[in-house]
Amino acid sequence: MATIISHNIISPLGLTSVDNYNAILAGESAIATYPGLHKDMRPYSASLIASEVYDELIIDGYSKYESLVIQSIKRSLDGIDLDVSSIDICLILSTTKGNIEELDLTESQNVSPAVTAQRIADYFGITTTPITVCNACISGVSAMLLAQRLIDTDSYKKAIVCGCDVQSEFIISGFQSLNAVSQTSCRPFDIERIGLSLGEGAATVILSQNKGDLWAIAKGAVRNDAYHNTTPSPVGEGSSLALGSLGELKSDDIAFINAHGTATMFNDQMESKAIERANLGHIPVNALKGNLGHTMGAAGIIETIISMVALDNGVILGSKGFEMKGVSGKINVLPQPQPTDKKAFVKMISGFGGCNGALLVTKGQTETNDAAAHTGLQPIHTIKITPNECILDGNKIETEGQGKALLKELYAKFIGSYPKFHKMDLLCQLGFAAIQILHSAANGNIPENSSVILFNRSSSITTDIEYLKTISDEENYFPSPALFVYTLPNIVLSEVAIKNQIKGETAFYLLPQKDEATMRQIINSTLTDNSINSLVTGWIDCYGEDDFVAEISLLQN
């Protein structure tokens, strides 16, 4: 079992995990209201690190994002005898946009979170390939689950997992364009909630093989609801599937469920229905967004650490901003802290792209995931698409177009009746076309509980640049919500899941370069989820209309 041997949180509430816990216990919130951006005069609420604190945290030659990650990891390593250069140690980062504030319209290659991850690995002398989880807002939970799996399958003995996001005009304008941000502090699950509060911070957990009576990730699951790119299933299907994958959870054992609790109308309603559907309505629920805002790629890790520290102190934290229940699901949201002697909780989380995650986190318990991976999955179809050709199972498909025109030709030949294809960004069109052709080759036989695991280096850079153009000119400022949605690479997973009603695990990972060995480790660790009997996986990178590649396989029993 992978146990957590050290942790740290850097947020506007403090620079250590304990500082953050104490502030939340005292009812503090770092959320404030800020003026609108440019022509968008709407104020927005956010929890931001003060400039004078950044002055102390910034490392020469590194960005805000990089500095926060490095500082959080350094604090987690203090007092631990750890040879980070060992081949038995991996670095896993979780983020939604990483260094996006560094993006400009002339230079983009070095803004990818994968490149940033390599810079951070080099800073510490970490020699193994760094992995970045870019799975929208569930990235932190996905990263911790990946670490647990990699350790339990003996790929590594230890894992450094850090989640981080910093706020920037890019992100703020995007959420404003979606009308998702409250002007005042968010109110999770409350009848008067009107939107989320943005947040920033970094959090690190260091996991190790079997290190005594410590906190451990006992079980975990990720499931897609195959409903919509940005709106969760109203009945909480994906989230309830993730919760159900944790096994039977009893109120005698579980202290609470720490919900995502973004305070948006749809998310909180969905979570309430998911908890009810999973027959967990009797277990207390809390949410921490009213203290810290939505820290995106860091949220899952920050909230897991705070939950662990709370139970170490015999406390279930309340939900700041919650007064009267405003969701229809039968759940028990706690407004105030209450005592407990239990040593287990559930962390649940959801995000754009239809992704939903859940972890069972325990202390002093022996229950664990079955680390035995599937051995029967074999590639039955493979496809490679470049700007010049499409090769299916080793045979070249006759085409005339090149670049983006080739993708349109493949659409017409193999899909033809899905107009939404033309609204997708280039990365999604590439992945969608490749996987639909695989689907056709398999006579439509991609089961509902399939998993889709994709990798690249570029993240969503082509769409990032297009979205940046909509906010770069103050005189022509028109943040595009349609573009902003596609600035998450995992949206390609959503498009595929919706079309094929895939409700298994979906995940998107970034690597500094195509690394087959690391990709195999991740895929094999994913297959410890024994519900997976079909897997679509491969490399899909896109830098422009004439510079892309998809190499994807369909694996089945």
HELIX and SHEET records of a PDB file:
HELIX    1   1 SER A   17  LEU A   25  1                                   9    
HELIX    2   2 SER A   51  LEU A   57  1                                   7    
HELIX    3   3 LYS A   64  LEU A   77  1                                  14    
HELIX    4   4 ILE A  100  GLU A  102  5                                   3    
HELIX    5   5 PRO A  113  PHE A  124  1                                  12    
HELIX    6   6 ALA A  136  ILE A  138  5                                   3    
HELIX    7   7 SER A  139  ASP A  152  1                                  14    
HELIX    8   8 GLU A  169  SER A  177  1                                   9    
HELIX    9   9 GLU A  237  GLY A  244  1                                   8    
HELIX   10  10 MET A  265  ARG A  277  1                                  13    
HELIX   11  11 LYS A  289  LEU A  292  1                                   4    
HELIX   12  12 MET A  296  ALA A  298  5                                   3    
HELIX   13  13 ALA A  299  ASP A  312  1                                  14    
HELIX   14  14 LYS A  404  PHE A  414  1                                  11    
HELIX   15  15 PRO A  419  LYS A  423  5                                   5    
HELIX   16  16 LEU A  426  ALA A  441  1                                  16    
HELIX   17  17 ILE A  461  LYS A  469  1                                   9    
HELIX   18  18 GLU A  474  ASN A  476  5                                   3    
HELIX   19  19 PRO A  481  VAL A  485  1                                   5    
HELIX   20  20 ILE A  491  ASN A  500  1                                  10    
HELIX   21  21 GLU A  516  THR A  526  1                                  11    
SHEET    1   A12 ALA A   2  ILE A  10  0                                        
SHEET    2   A12 GLY A 201  GLN A 209 -1                                        
SHEET    3   A12 LYS A 158  ASP A 165 -1                                        
SHEET    4   A12 ILE A  89  SER A  94  1                                        
SHEET    5   A12 ILE A 131  VAL A 133  1                                        
SHEET    6   A12 THR A 506  LEU A 510 -1                                        
SHEET    7   A12 SER A 451  ASN A 456  1                                        
SHEET    8   A12 SER A 534  GLY A 544  1                                        
SHEET    9   A12 ASP A 547  GLN A 556 -1                                        
SHEET   10   A12 GLN A 378  ILE A 385 -1                                        
SHEET   11   A12 CYS A 390  LEU A 392 -1                                        
SHEET   12   A12 ASN A 395  LYS A 396 -1                                        
SHEET    1   B 3 ILE A  31  TYR A  34  0                                        
SHEET    2   B 3 TYR A  44  SER A  47 -1                                        
SHEET    3   B 3 LEU A 198  GLY A 199  1                                        
SHEET    1   C 6 TRP A 215  ASN A 224  0                                        
SHEET    2   C 6 CYS A 355  LYS A 363 -1                                        
SHEET    3   C 6 ALA A 344  GLY A 351 -1                                        
SHEET    4   C 6 PHE A 256  ASN A 258  1                                        
SHEET    5   C 6 PRO A 284  ASN A 286  1                                        
SHEET    6   C 6 ASN A 332  VAL A 333  1                                        
SHEET    1   D 2 VAL A 315  ILE A 316  0                                        
SHEET    2   D 2 GLN A 338  PRO A 339 -1                                        
END                                                                             
